[in-house]
Amino acid sequence: MPTVRRDGESFRKLPENQHEIVLRDRKGPDVRLPAQPVGPTMPHDLMHAVVETALGIEDGFWGATARGATFQGFLLVTPGRHRRSGLKVLRRDGDAVLAAELRVNWAYRVWRGLPTEGRGAGPALLTAYEPARTGPRLDAAAARWAAVPEGGALVRRWGTDR
């Protein structure tokens, strides 16, 4: 699968532990995800960006959005006619996106010290070495997010830690 360059994932910190995301410079129109809860440490989709980058996952959530996928709740930044091409990307790449979701959630569980063994945990979705790659990057992202003032934004470039 070819690498798709993404420039401009913007995570804006809103009042009441909310955030919004704006995605630019992707195949397809610029889109935004209006106010969503942040979660205990950082936005879920920021965690995805960090883990997918650390593990070299190019066909997960962020790779799919780079190729033009749109997910439930995303709106066009500039109102225009509705485009259905984003749904085609999800139909084609949905299994890979789901697999990435599971790996990201596993990395999050390891990073947060949540149970990864026992009833309901299932098999390990990361190699023994992958948490060493994701943990420090999640630490850094959580610190960067915590430093963003309300109304400010954390902007990332797809495929990089910055």
C-alpha positions in Angstrom: 0.0 0.0 0.0 1.5 3.4 -0.9 2.3 5.8 1.8 0.0 8.8 1.9 1.5 12.0 3.2 -0.7 13.9 5.7 0.0 17.4 6.8 -2.3 18.8 9.4 -4.1 16.9 12.1 -5.2 19.6 14.4 -6.5 18.7 17.9 -8.0 21.8 19.5 -8.6 21.8 23.2 -12.1 23.0 24.1 -13.7 23.7 27.5 -15.1 21.0 29.7 -12.6 18.3 28.8 -13.7 18.4 25.1 -11.7 18.6 21.9 -12.3 18.9 18.1 -10.2 17.6 15.2 -9.6 19.2 11.9 -8.0 17.2 9.1 -6.4 19.0 6.1 -4.2 18.2 3.2 -5.6 14.7 2.6 -7.2 13.0 -0.4 -10.8 14.4 -0.3 -12.1 17.5 1.3 -11.0 18.9 4.6 -13.1 17.6 7.4 -13.6 18.2 11.1 -14.9 16.2 14.0 -16.8 18.6 16.3 -16.6 18.5 20.1 -15.8 15.1 21.6 -14.8 14.0 25.1 -11.0 13.9 25.6 -10.8 10.8 27.8 -8.5 10.3 30.8 -5.2 11.4 29.2 -5.6 12.6 25.6 -8.0 12.4 22.7 -8.5 8.8 21.4 -7.6 9.8 17.9 -4.4 11.4 19.0 -3.5 8.1 20.7 -4.2 6.5 17.4 -1.9 8.8 15.5 0.9 8.2 18.0 0.6 4.4 18.1 0.0 4.0 14.4 3.1 6.1 13.7 5.2 4.2 16.3 4.2 0.8 14.8 4.3 1.8 11.2 0.7 1.1 10.7 -0.3 2.8 7.4 -3.7 1.2 6.9 -5.3 2.1 10.2 -7.6 5.1 11.1 -5.1 7.7 10.0 -4.1 6.0 6.8 -7.7 5.6 5.9 -8.5 9.3 6.6 -5.4 10.3 4.6 -6.9 8.3 1.7 -10.2 10.1 2.0 -12.2 8.0 4.4 -14.8 9.8 6.6 -16.1 8.4 9.8 -19.3 9.0 11.6 -19.6 12.5 13.0 -17.1 14.1 10.6 -18.3 17.3 8.8 -17.0 19.1 5.8 -14.9 22.2 6.8 -16.2 24.1 3.8 -19.9 23.2 3.2 -20.4 21.6 -0.2 -22.1 18.7 -1.8 -22.0 15.4 0.1 -19.2 13.1 -1.1 -19.6 9.4 -0.7 -16.0 8.5 -1.8 -15.0 8.3 1.8 -17.3 5.4 2.4 -15.6 3.5 -0.5 -12.3 3.7 1.3 -13.9 2.3 4.5 -15.6 -0.6 2.6 -12.2 -1.5 1.0 -10.0 -0.9 4.0 -12.4 -1.6 6.9 -10.7 -4.8 8.1 -7.3 -3.2 8.3 -8.8 -0.2 10.2 -10.4 -2.5 12.7 -7.2 -4.5 13.2 -5.3 -1.2 13.8 -8.0 -0.2 16.3 -7.5 -3.3 18.3 -3.7 -2.9 18.3 -3.9 0.7 19.4 -6.3 -0.2 22.2 -3.9 -3.0 23.3 -1.0 -0.5 23.3 -3.1 1.9 25.4 -3.9 -0.9 27.9 -0.2 -1.7 28.3 0.7 2.0 28.6 -2.0 2.7 31.2 -1.1 -0.4 33.2 -4.5 -2.0 32.6 -4.9 -5.8 32.7 -3.6 -7.5 29.5 -4.1 -11.0 30.8 -6.9 -13.0 32.3 -10.6 -13.3 31.5 -11.7 -11.3 28.5 -8.2 -10.0 27.6 -7.7 -12.3 24.6 -4.3 -12.9 22.9 -1.6 -10.2 23.0 -1.9 -8.0 19.9 1.6 -6.5 20.2 5.0 -8.2 20.1 7.1 -8.2 23.2 9.1 -5.2 21.8 6.3 -3.0 20.6 5.2 -1.5 23.9 8.8 -0.2 24.3 8.2 1.8 21.0 4.7 3.0 21.9 5.0 3.8 25.6 7.5 6.6 25.5 5.7 8.2 22.5 2.4 8.0 24.4 4.1 9.7 27.4 5.4 12.5 25.2 2.0 13.0 23.4 0.2 13.1 26.8 2.6 15.7 28.0 2.2 17.7 24.8 -1.6 17.5 25.1 -1.5 18.6 28.8 0.6 21.6 27.8 -2.0 22.9 25.3 -4.0 25.7 26.7 -7.8 25.7 26.4 -8.6 27.1 22.9 -5.1 26.1 21.7 -4.3 23.3 19.3 -1.8 20.5 19.0 -0.9 20.1 15.3 0.7 16.9 14.0 2.1 15.7 10.7 1.0 12.2 9.8 3.7 9.6 10.2 5.9 11.8 12.5 6.0 12.3 16.2 5.5 16.0 15.7 
